[in-house]
Amino acid sequence: MENLNESNEELAHLVMQVKSAATSKCLTISTAESCTGGGLASCLTSTPGSSKFFDSSIVAYSNASKVKLLGVSPDTIRNYGAVSENVVKEMCFGLLERTDSDIGVALSGIMGPEADGTSKDIGTVWLSINAKGSRHITQMLKLDGDREFNKLKSILYALNYLSDFIDRV
């Protein structure tokens, strides 16, 4: 596992890339987080001037909160599980319906040390990024660390994908 200082430097670098790209295009970002528990929003707001590009975050950890706060269909959760492409897409679309943001980012995953009672492996994470009325991407990650490592890597991947996504909007 990489050391904490390297990870913090990489986080800071990626946040600055996102900030630069978003502010240059006058875009705002919101997050819908489950497995990262608000960690992505915390990173995005760690830099001065983040209010120029960051709007809001919804931490929807339970399935009930995904339904109530983000409008995820209970049937989608029942049919595919909370850690699925379908759920993160609905989380992202619901987030954008509830905010004035231009871009939404949603994450749901299994961080460990125990699985969630489904056949999905610990370290499985789904990420979705959507630009209002435009393009979207959904990506599955397979991580292999402990809980804190998996949370950190999820945030790093999300920032990296978000930076690339903004460059293409």
Buried (B, 14 or more C-beta within 10 A) or exposed (E): EEEEEEBEEBBEEBBEBBBEBBBEEEBBBBBBBBBBBBBBBBBBBEBEEBEEBBBBBBBBBEBEBBBEBBBBBEEBBEEBBBBBBBBBBBBBBBBBEBBEBBBBBBBBBBBBEEBBEEEBEBBBBBBBBBBBEEEBBBBBBEBEBBBEBBBBBBBBBBBBBBBBBBEEB
